[in-house]
Amino acid sequence: MTMLVRSLTLMALICKAIPVFFTGCDQFSPEAQKAKHRERALSYFEKGQYQEALIEFRNVTQLDPQDANLHYRLALTHLKLGGTVNLQGSFTELSRTVELDKSNRDAQLKLGELYLLGNEPAKARKQAEIVLVSAPLDTEGLILKGRSLINEQRPAEGIAALKKAIELDPKNLHTYIELARAYVFSENPDPGETPLKQALTIDPRSVEILVALGDCLVTTGKPSQSQILYKQGLDIA
């Protein structure tokens, strides 16, 4: 009888230990590790602790190198940190993102911006065109395409793309600045005043527009008018 009790007690202890053992093993599974590092990375990112987030996102991508969204998150973290090394890191991760997921619009556009920053406008335009194939009225895609064309010394095409972007989103003041810049590249800066003055009707207190219009007036031989605009910008700032 005593032996039977002992045997039953031992079996009960073994049965209790089995789920604990497997639970412990489960905590060390790749999926569990990935979830842990991902949760930490997102938490650090939300708190603005980007260096810590960078480490954790790297840990996750090592566990699952085929997850496009994780590579994108890592790219965003590099961008938040800034600096040449992190821009290079972001470029690498954005390239990996679009390789794994061509439908990631934001990654395509951000990669295009980095190409433009690196003075490779044709490659930047290609990224914009990938977005515009599926979404022809994407304003950010049109802006990137317009800026790329201008840097490719194709101002007429760039102007057309930027005008389309303004038509679709007239409140995006930055597009008016890009359009004015396009006119300067076309060696006919006079029309550059027109979009900037139009932008001021939308936001008369925009320091960025006031300064841009002042710069444009300087190039067209109207320095006295530009000084007035610069003063207005300083007063607002």
N, C-alpha and C positions, 0 to 999 in steps of 0.2 A: 504493500500500500504506500509506504513511504517513498519507494522508488518511483511509483507511478506519479505521486504528487510532485516529486522533483523533476520528472520528465516533462510533466505538463507545465510546470513553472518555467523550465528552460525554454520550452517551445514558445511560451507566451512572450518571454523576453526577446527571443529571436524575431518573432513577428513584429514586435514593437520597434526593433532596431532596423528592420529592413526598410520601411518607408523613410526613416531618418537618414539612413545611408544613401538612399537614392535621391532624397531631397538635397543632401549635401553635394552629391555628384552633379545634380542638376544645376546648382549654383555655379559650377565651373564649366558648364557647357558653353560652346561658342555663342549660341543665341543669348544665353543669360549674360555673358560677358559683354556682348554687343549692346544689349539693352541697358546695362549698367553704365557703360561709358557714354552711350548716346544721351541718356538722361542727365548725366553730369555735364556733358558738353552743352546741351541746350540750356541748362540752368546757368552755367557760367556765362554763356552768350547773352542771355536775358539780363544778367546783372552787369554786363559791360566788362566782365573779366575775360578779355579776349585771348590773352596768352594762355590762360588755363583752358579755355574752350578749345584752342588750337591743339593742345596736347591731347585732349580727350577725343576730338574729332579724328585726329590721326590714329589714335588707338582703334577707333571704330572702323575706319577705312582699311586698316591692316587686317581686321577680322573679316570684313566683307568688302573686298576691293571692287565688286561689281555693282554696288549700290550707288546709282547716279546722284540721288538726293544728298547722300552723305558727302560726296565729293563737292557738290554745290555748296553745302553748308561750310565746308572747309574753305572753299574759295571766298565766301563772304567774310569769314573770320580773318583771312589774310588781308582782305580789303579794309576791314575795320582797323587792323593794326597799322597799315600803311608802310611806306618806305620801299626802297627798290627791291629788297629781298622778298618782301611780302607781295609786292606786285608780281614778281616772277612766280612766286608760289601760287598766287591766285590764277595767273595765266595757265599754269600747269593743271590746276584743278578744274578750271572752266573747260579747258580742252578735253580733259577726261570726262567731264560731265556730258558735254554734247556728243562725245563719241559713244557714250552709253545710252544717252537719251536725247535724240535730236529735237524732240518736242518741247524741251525746256526753253521757252521763249526768253526768259530773263537771262539765262546763262548765255544764250546766243548773242543777245544785245550787249551784255557786259564784256564778253569776249571781243566783240566788235569794237567797243570803246578802248580796250587795251591795245588792239591792233592799231587803232587811230592814234593812241598815245605813243605807240612805238613807230609812228610814221610809216605804217603799212596800210594806206587807205583802200587799196584794192581788196585786201583781205577783210578789212572792216566792212566794206560794201557787201562782200559775199555773205557775211554774217547777217547783215540787215536783210538781204534778199531772201535768205532762208526763212526768216520770220514773215516777210511780206508775201511769200508764195502761198502760205496758208491763211494769212490775215492781211490782205492788201491795204486795209485802212488803218493799220497799226501806226499811230502817230510817232511813237518812239522809233519804230523801224524806219519810217520815212525821214525822220530827223537825222538818224545815223547815216542813212543812205545819202541824204543831201550833203551832210558835212563831209562824207567820204568822197563824193564826186567833186566837191569844191577843192579838196586837198589833192585830187587827181588832176587838177587843172581843167575841170569840166564844169565851169560855173553855171552855164545855161541849164544843164540837167540838174545840177544841185539846187538852183533857184526854183525850178519846177517842183522838185520833191518837197522843199521847205514851204512853198506856198500851199501845197496840198495839205501839209501838216497843220499849218495855221488855219486853213479852211475847216479842218476837222476838229481842231482844239484851239480856238482863238484866245484862250486865257493863259496859254503857256508862253509867258513872256520871253523865255530864253530862246524860243524859235525865232522871234523877231530879230534878236541880236545876231543869230546865225545867218538870217536872211540878209541883214545889212552887211555882214562880213562877206557874204557871197557877192554882193554888188561891188565891193571893193576889189575882190579878186577878178571881177569881170572888167576891171579898169574903167569902170563907169560908176564912181561912188555916189553921185548925186541922188539916185533913187534910194540909196541906203537910209537917207533921212526919212523917207516915207513910212517904212515899216516901224521905225523907232518912234516916230510921232504918233503912229497908230497905237503902238503899245502904251504910250503915255495916256491915251484916252481911256485905256483899261485900268491903269494904275498910275495916276499922276505923281505919286510919291515913291515910285520905284527908283532907288538910288542907282541900281545897276543899269536901268534904261537911261536915266539922266546922264550918267557918265559915258555910256556908249554913244548917245546922241552927241554929247560934247566932243568926243573923239572924232566922230564922223564929220562934225562941222569944221574941226581943225583941218581934216584932209581936204575939205572942199573950200578952204580959204576963208572961213568965217570965224576967226579966233575970238572976236569980241562976244559973239553969241554963245560960243562954247564956254567962256568964262562965267557967263550968267548961269548956265546949266550946272557947271561944276559947283558954283556957290550954293545953288538950290540943293544939290546932293549933299554937300557938307552940312547945310542947315538941318536937313532931315536926319542925317546920320547922327 
